[in-house]
Amino acid sequence: MKNKRPYRSYSENMKILKAQRQKQVTNDQIQMILDKAILAYKRGLLETKINDALDSKNKTLFLELAAQYAKLKDLEPDDISKFSSD
């Protein structure tokens, strides 16, 4: 009988389940915030590179960066891992 588990009441079990669900919701919210921040950073970085290409009148680089920006502009924050601007 060493493997016998102690009895937990229904309310104790529900508290544990609620805490686990809340933890998952919090983790999901944190991930969404991070994804939005990364997306904003990558957009800003690409805008700076585009402006530099315009200033230096580098048409080839500008067109390449503009195409990347167009793809990035349409992404949702949770799709950011699929995009690589490097």
N, C-alpha and C positions, 0 to 999 in steps of 0.2 A: 504494500500500500504506500510505498514511498513516492510513487508517481501520481498520487492523487492530487488534483488541483484544488486549491481552496475555492470555496463557493463565492461567487460574486452576485450581487443582486442585479436585477434588470436595470435599475437606475445607475448603478456604477458602470455597467457595460455601456449604457447610452452616453454617459459622460465621456468615457474613453473614445467612443466612436465620434462623438461631436468634436472632441479635441483634435482627433486625427483629420477629420474633414476640414476643420478650421485651419489647420496647419497646411493642408494641401491648397486651400483657397489662397492663403497668404503667400505661399510659394508661387502660385500661378500669377498673382498680382505683382510680385517682385519681378518675375520673369518678363511680364508685359512692360513694366517700367524700364527695365534694362534694354529690352528690344527697341522700344521707342527712342531711348537715349542713343543707342548705337546707330539707329537709322538716321536720326537728326545729325549726329556727328559725321556719318559718311556722306550725307547730302551736303553738309557745310564744307567738308573737305573737297568734294567734287566741284562745288561751286567755285571755291578758291582756285582750283586747278584750271577750271574753264576760264575764269577771269584772267589768270596768268597767260593762258594760251591766246586769249584775245589780245592782251597787251603786247605779247611778243609776235602777234600776227602769224601764229603757227596754225594754219588751216587744218592740216592733217590731224594734229593733236586735238584741236578744238572739236572736229567732227567725231573723233573717237570718244572723247570725254562726253560730248553731248549725247551720243548714243547710250553710253553707260548711265548718264543722268536720267534719260527717258525711261530706261528699265527700272532704275532705282525709285523714280518718282511714283511709279504705279504699284510698288510693293507695299504690302501690309507689314507691320512690325514683326509679326511672327514668321515672315518669309525671309527675314534679313540674313539668316544663315545660308540661304541658297545663293546669295549675291556676293560676288567677290570683285571689288574694284581695284585690287592690287595687280 
